[in-house]
Amino acid sequence: NDYLGLAGDPRVVAAAVRATEVYGAGAQASALVSGRTPIHAELEAKLAQFEGTEAALLFPSGFAANVGVIGSLVGDGDVVLCDRLNHASLIDGCRLSGARFRVYGHCDFDQLAGELDKAREARRRLIVTDSLFSMDGDIAPLRELAELADRTQSMLLVDEAHATGVYGEHGTGLCDEISQLSGLVRIGTLSKAIGSQGGFLAGSQDLVEWVRNTARTQMFSTALTPAACGAALESLRIIGADTTRRDHVRGLARFLRSQLHDLNWNTL
C-alpha cells in the first residue's frame, strides 16, 4: 500500500523520530481524554487544509474511522446503503451501526435509487462507497452519486483510502469534483500513500465535533502515536510540494494496463 514510497523516505522517518523525541512513544490516552497532543492537533489542521474542509479528526486506523463514523451518523430508524464491492471496514461499519442495512449492486444506480425510494420514510439515509475500489481497481462515479444523494436529501460517505495522495490535482483524492455537496462525508487513511498509520475524517466543524464525541472507536481507543503524526505531516508536505511521485505511480499503472491489454486481458 506504500504507493508513493514515502514510508521509507529519510525525511519522513526523521520526522517520526523527532515527534517521538518530543512527545514520547505513545499518546498514553484516548484523544477525548488527554491523548490529543499539539502534534495531533497540528495534523488535524493540516488534513483539513489538505482536503479543503473546515475540520478533520484522527482515528487509530482507517478501519476504526469507517466503523466509528458510520455508527455516529446512523442507527436505529435510519437506512444505510452500501456498494457490494466496498471495503470490509465499510461493510462492517454498516452492519454494526444498527441502521437498516441495504446492499446495492456495484455502481448500480437503478437499484440504489429504488432502495432510496423504499427508504423515503427513514429518519436518515446514508450512501456509503469507496472512491477507488480496492479489489477491482475501478473508480466510483462520484458525480452521479452526489447528484442522487442531493436529490434524495441523503448523506454520502466516500472512503478515499486508495485514492488519497494518488489522485486529484493536489493529491487529495477523487472527491474534488463533488466537494460542494453539503452532505458529503470524507474518510481517508494515513496508512497507504501517506506512508504512516491511522485514519481520518474530513468535513464540517459540526460533523467533526459530533463524531469526536460519539464515535466509539474514537472515544475508546488510544490516540495515534506521535511518530505516526510526525511522519504523516512530513508526507503531506512532500505530496503537496511535488507531483512527481503520484505521476510516476499512475504512469506505472498505465504501462501495466497497456501491457495486459496487448495480451488480451480485461482490466475493466
C-alpha positions as CSV (number, residue, x, y, z in Angstrom):
1,N,0.0,0.0,0.0
2,D,3.0,2.3,0.1
3,Y,2.0,3.7,-3.3
4,L,4.4,6.7,-3.2
5,G,7.3,5.1,-1.5
6,L,7.1,7.5,1.4
7,A,7.2,5.1,4.3
8,G,11.0,4.7,4.0
9,D,11.7,8.2,2.8
10,P,14.5,9.6,5.1
11,R,12.7,12.9,5.6
12,V,9.5,11.0,6.8
13,V,11.5,8.7,9.1
14,A,13.4,11.7,10.6
15,A,10.1,13.5,11.2
16,A,8.7,10.4,13.0
17,V,11.9,10.3,15.2
18,R,11.6,14.0,16.1
19,A,8.0,13.6,17.1
20,T,8.9,10.6,19.3
21,E,11.7,12.6,21.0
22,V,9.3,15.4,21.8
23,Y,6.1,13.6,22.7
24,G,7.1,10.1,23.6
25,A,6.5,6.7,22.1
26,G,2.7,6.6,22.8
27,A,-0.2,9.0,23.2
28,Q,-1.0,7.4,26.6
29,A,-4.8,8.0,26.4
30,S,-7.7,8.4,24.1
31,A,-7.8,11.7,22.2
32,L,-11.0,12.7,24.1
33,V,-9.3,12.4,27.5
34,S,-5.7,13.6,27.2
35,G,-4.1,11.8,24.2
36,R,-4.6,14.6,21.7
37,T,-1.3,16.4,21.9
38,P,-0.2,19.5,19.9
39,I,1.1,17.4,17.1
40,H,-2.3,15.6,16.8
41,A,-4.0,19.0,16.6
42,E,-1.4,20.2,14.0
43,L,-2.0,17.1,11.8
44,E,-5.8,17.5,12.0
45,A,-5.5,21.1,11.0
46,K,-3.1,20.1,8.1
47,L,-5.5,17.4,6.9
48,A,-8.4,19.9,6.9
49,Q,-6.3,22.3,4.8
50,F,-5.2,19.4,2.5
51,E,-8.8,18.2,2.0
52,G,-10.3,21.8,1.8
53,T,-12.7,21.2,4.7
54,E,-13.4,23.1,7.9
55,A,-12.0,20.4,10.1
56,A,-10.6,16.9,10.4
57,L,-10.5,14.2,13.0
58,L,-7.8,11.4,13.5
59,F,-8.6,7.8,14.2
60,P,-6.1,5.0,15.2
61,S,-6.8,3.2,11.8
62,G,-8.8,3.6,8.6
63,F,-10.9,0.6,9.8
64,A,-11.7,2.4,13.1
65,A,-12.5,5.6,11.1
66,N,-15.1,3.8,8.9
67,V,-16.7,1.8,11.7
68,G,-16.8,4.8,14.1
69,V,-18.1,7.4,11.6
70,I,-20.8,5.3,10.2
71,G,-22.0,4.3,13.7
72,S,-22.1,8.0,14.6
73,L,-24.1,9.1,11.6
74,V,-26.8,6.4,11.5
75,G,-28.6,4.0,13.9
76,D,-32.0,2.6,14.7
77,G,-34.6,4.2,12.4
78,D,-32.1,5.0,9.7
79,V,-31.1,3.2,6.5
80,V,-27.5,2.7,5.2
81,L,-26.9,1.7,1.6
82,C,-23.6,0.1,0.7
83,D,-22.0,-0.8,-2.6
84,R,-21.4,-4.5,-2.9
85,L,-17.7,-4.1,-3.6
86,N,-16.9,-1.8,-0.7
87,H,-14.0,-2.4,1.6
88,A,-14.7,-4.8,4.6
89,S,-14.4,-1.9,7.1
90,L,-17.3,-0.1,5.4
91,I,-19.4,-3.2,5.3
92,D,-18.7,-3.9,9.0
93,G,-19.4,-0.3,9.9
94,C,-22.8,-0.5,8.1
95,R,-23.6,-3.8,9.9
96,L,-22.6,-2.6,13.3
97,S,-24.4,0.8,13.1
98,G,-27.8,-0.6,14.0
99,A,-29.3,1.0,10.9
100,R,-31.3,-1.0,8.3
101,F,-28.6,-2.3,6.0
102,R,-29.1,-2.5,2.3
103,V,-26.5,-3.7,-0.3
104,Y,-26.8,-2.5,-3.9
105,G,-25.1,-4.0,-6.9
106,H,-21.7,-2.5,-7.8
107,C,-22.4,1.1,-9.1
108,D,-26.0,0.0,-9.9
109,F,-27.8,3.4,-9.7
110,D,-31.2,1.9,-10.6
111,Q,-31.1,-0.4,-7.7
112,L,-29.7,2.3,-5.4
113,A,-32.4,4.8,-6.4
114,G,-35.0,2.1,-5.8
115,E,-33.7,1.3,-2.3
116,L,-33.6,5.1,-1.5
117,D,-37.2,5.4,-2.6
118,K,-38.2,2.5,-0.4
119,A,-36.4,4.2,2.5
120,R,-38.0,7.6,2.0
121,E,-39.7,7.5,5.4
122,A,-36.4,6.7,7.2
123,R,-35.1,9.3,9.7
124,R,-31.7,9.4,7.9
125,R,-30.3,7.8,4.7
126,L,-26.6,7.3,4.2
127,I,-25.0,6.1,1.0
128,V,-21.6,4.5,1.5
129,T,-18.9,4.0,-1.2
130,D,-15.2,3.7,-1.9
131,S,-14.0,6.2,-4.4
132,L,-11.3,3.8,-5.7
133,F,-12.4,0.2,-5.1
134,S,-9.5,-1.8,-3.6
135,M,-10.1,-5.2,-5.3
136,D,-11.3,-4.3,-8.8
137,G,-9.4,-1.1,-9.1
138,D,-12.2,0.8,-10.7
139,I,-13.5,4.3,-9.7
140,A,-16.9,5.1,-8.4
141,P,-18.9,7.6,-10.5
142,L,-19.0,10.2,-7.7
143,R,-20.7,13.0,-9.5
144,E,-23.7,10.8,-10.2
145,L,-23.8,9.5,-6.6
146,A,-23.6,13.1,-5.4
147,E,-26.5,14.2,-7.6
148,L,-28.6,11.2,-6.4
149,A,-27.7,12.0,-2.7
150,D,-28.6,15.7,-3.2
151,R,-31.9,14.9,-4.9
152,T,-33.0,12.4,-2.2
153,Q,-31.6,14.5,0.7
154,S,-29.3,11.7,1.7
155,M,-25.8,11.8,3.1
156,L,-22.9,10.4,1.1
157,L,-19.8,8.9,2.7
158,V,-16.8,8.4,0.5
159,D,-13.8,6.4,1.6
160,E,-10.8,7.8,-0.2
161,A,-8.3,5.3,1.3
162,H,-6.8,4.1,-2.0
163,A,-7.1,7.5,-3.8
164,T,-5.6,9.8,-1.2
165,G,-2.2,11.0,-2.3
166,V,-2.5,9.5,-5.8
167,Y,-5.5,11.2,-7.5
168,G,-6.7,14.8,-7.7
169,E,-4.8,17.9,-8.8
170,H,-3.2,18.2,-5.4
171,G,-3.2,14.6,-4.4
172,T,-6.3,14.9,-2.2
173,G,-8.2,12.1,-3.9
174,L,-11.3,11.9,-6.1
175,C,-13.8,13.9,-4.1
176,D,-12.6,17.3,-5.5
177,E,-15.4,17.1,-8.2
178,I,-18.1,16.8,-5.6
179,S,-16.6,18.8,-2.7
180,Q,-19.5,21.3,-2.7
181,L,-22.1,18.6,-1.7
182,S,-23.5,19.6,1.7
183,G,-24.0,16.0,2.9
184,L,-20.5,14.8,1.9
185,V,-18.5,12.8,4.5
186,R,-14.9,12.2,3.5
187,I,-12.8,9.4,5.0
188,G,-9.1,8.9,4.3
189,T,-6.2,6.9,5.6
190,L,-2.6,7.7,6.6
191,S,-1.6,4.1,6.1
192,K,-1.3,3.9,2.3
193,A,0.1,6.6,0.0
194,I,0.9,8.8,3.0
195,G,3.2,6.0,4.3
196,S,2.3,6.3,8.0
197,Q,-0.6,4.8,10.0
198,G,-4.1,5.9,11.0
199,G,-7.3,7.1,9.5
200,F,-9.2,10.4,9.4
201,L,-12.5,12.1,8.8
202,A,-12.7,15.4,6.9
203,G,-15.8,17.6,6.9
204,S,-17.6,20.5,8.5
205,Q,-16.7,21.6,12.0
206,D,-20.2,20.5,13.3
207,L,-19.7,17.0,11.8
208,V,-16.2,16.6,13.3
209,E,-17.3,17.7,16.7
210,W,-20.3,15.3,16.6
211,V,-18.2,12.4,15.6
212,R,-15.4,13.3,18.1
213,N,-17.9,13.0,20.9
214,T,-20.0,10.0,19.7
215,A,-17.7,7.6,17.7
216,R,-16.9,4.7,20.0
217,T,-13.7,3.8,18.0
218,Q,-12.6,7.4,18.7
219,M,-13.6,7.7,22.3
220,F,-12.4,4.3,23.5
221,S,-9.1,3.9,21.6
222,T,-5.7,5.3,22.5
223,A,-4.8,8.1,20.1
224,L,-2.3,7.7,17.3
225,T,1.4,7.6,18.2
226,P,3.2,10.9,17.9
227,A,5.6,9.2,15.5
228,A,2.7,8.4,13.1
229,C,1.6,12.1,13.3
230,G,5.1,13.4,12.6
231,A,5.6,11.1,9.7
232,A,2.2,12.0,8.2
233,L,2.8,15.7,8.5
234,E,6.1,15.4,6.5
235,S,4.5,13.1,3.9
236,L,1.7,15.6,3.4
237,R,4.3,18.4,2.9
238,I,6.1,16.3,0.3
239,I,2.8,15.3,-1.5
240,G,1.8,19.0,-1.7
241,A,5.1,20.2,-2.9
242,D,5.9,17.6,-5.6
243,T,3.7,15.8,-8.1
244,T,6.5,13.5,-9.3
245,R,5.7,10.5,-7.2
246,R,1.9,10.3,-8.0
247,D,2.7,11.0,-11.7
248,H,5.2,8.1,-11.6
249,V,2.9,5.6,-9.9
250,R,0.0,6.4,-12.2
251,G,2.4,6.1,-15.2
252,L,3.4,2.6,-14.0
253,A,-0.3,1.7,-13.7
254,R,-1.0,2.9,-17.3
255,F,2.0,0.9,-18.5
256,L,0.9,-2.3,-16.8
257,R,-2.6,-1.9,-18.2
258,S,-1.3,-1.4,-21.7
259,Q,0.8,-4.5,-21.5
260,L,-2.1,-6.6,-20.2
261,H,-4.3,-5.2,-23.0
262,D,-1.7,-6.3,-25.5
263,L,-2.1,-9.8,-24.1
264,N,-5.9,-9.6,-24.4
265,W,-6.6,-9.3,-20.7
266,N,-9.6,-7.3,-19.5
267,T,-8.6,-4.8,-16.9
268,L,-12.0,-3.1,-16.6
